[in-house]
Amino acid sequence: MECHCMDMNDLCKLYNKRLFQVAFCITRDYYLAQDAVQETLIKAYQKMDTIEDPEKMGAWLSAITTRTAIDIVRKERKLKDRMAGHIEIETANIKMDQNVEKEVEVNLLKEQIQQAINSLSLDQRKVFLLKINSGLKEREIAKLLKINQNTVKTKIYRVRKQLKEMLIESFSVNFQ
């Protein structure tokens, strides 16, 4: 197998940026994405002899990264849920001026968009974020997630429609 001739340095140089993009798409956190890439490379190194077609190395690593990032997100969510019960939120006095008001509005909008994205199912969020954040084509997403390309197109269409409806509803409630 030709995979053995590629050392870890070559593997990192070739795929690090791509794997980071995949991981960041799912975790939405720089450090968690880095952790996912490191775990992926360790897993890949341990299973390097199992890859039959070196041409598929990128897709194989991306698939490992996707699963690893999802696992990390699940662990983080459990940890945050446990911590939320123990943390008391404190309020701070904020000096209000025109810039702060605009910043608050922008942050509120960002928060509403993020809440809408977070309310999607994990499958929907994966497909949507791979399309929007990573800029992957439907064909690439289908290959990465091992699903039909038409399924990817349908999911993206439905997610966009759902997010649009959620945001319109959110805006109409907030601005009445």
KAHUWO-V351897 format. One record per residue. RES is the residue in three letters. PHI is phi in whole degrees, -180 to 180 (* if undefined). Layout:
res,phi
RES,PHI
RES,PHI
//
This chain:
res,phi
MET,*
GLU,-74
CYS,-61
HIS,-67
CYS,-78
MET,-92
ASP,-88
MET,-63
ASN,-61
ASP,-63
LEU,-60
CYS,-63
LYS,-63
LEU,-73
TYR,-118
ASN,-56
LYS,-63
ARG,-62
LEU,-66
PHE,-62
GLN,-61
VAL,-62
ALA,-66
PHE,-65
CYS,-56
ILE,-88
THR,-83
ARG,57
ASP,-146
TYR,-56
TYR,-72
LEU,-65
ALA,-65
GLN,-62
ASP,-60
ALA,-62
VAL,-66
GLN,-62
GLU,-62
THR,-61
LEU,-65
ILE,-66
LYS,-60
ALA,-64
TYR,-61
GLN,-69
LYS,-112
MET,-54
ASP,-72
THR,-88
ILE,-79
GLU,-91
ASP,-120
PRO,-58
GLU,-66
LYS,-98
MET,-57
GLY,-61
ALA,-65
TRP,-62
LEU,-66
SER,-63
ALA,-64
ILE,-62
THR,-61
THR,-59
ARG,-64
THR,-65
ALA,-64
ILE,-63
ASP,-61
ILE,-65
VAL,-61
ARG,-61
LYS,-63
GLU,-63
ARG,-62
LYS,-62
LEU,-64
LYS,-64
ASP,-61
ARG,-67
MET,-70
ALA,-59
GLY,-69
HIS,-105
ILE,-102
GLU,-98
ILE,-83
GLU,-101
THR,-98
ALA,-119
ASN,-79
ILE,-115
LYS,-75
MET,-90
ASP,-142
GLN,-60
ASN,-65
VAL,-66
GLU,-60
LYS,-65
GLU,-62
VAL,-63
GLU,-61
VAL,-64
ASN,-64
LEU,-63
LEU,-63
LYS,-60
GLU,-63
GLN,-65
ILE,-64
GLN,-63
GLN,-63
ALA,-63
ILE,-66
ASN,-65
SER,-78
LEU,-70
SER,-67
LEU,-60
ASP,-62
GLN,-62
ARG,-64
LYS,-58
VAL,-61
PHE,-62
LEU,-71
LEU,-65
LYS,-75
ILE,-77
ASN,-77
SER,-89
GLY,70
LEU,-73
LYS,-82
GLU,-54
ARG,-61
GLU,-68
ILE,-65
ALA,-60
LYS,-65
LEU,-62
LEU,-93
LYS,57
ILE,-132
ASN,-66
GLN,-63
ASN,-66
THR,-64
VAL,-61
LYS,-59
THR,-63
LYS,-62
ILE,-63
TYR,-60
ARG,-66
VAL,-65
ARG,-61
LYS,-63
GLN,-63
LEU,-63
LYS,-60
GLU,-64
MET,-64
LEU,-71
ILE,-61
GLU,-63
SER,-63
PHE,-66
SER,-67
VAL,-71
ASN,-73
PHE,-110
GLN,-94
//
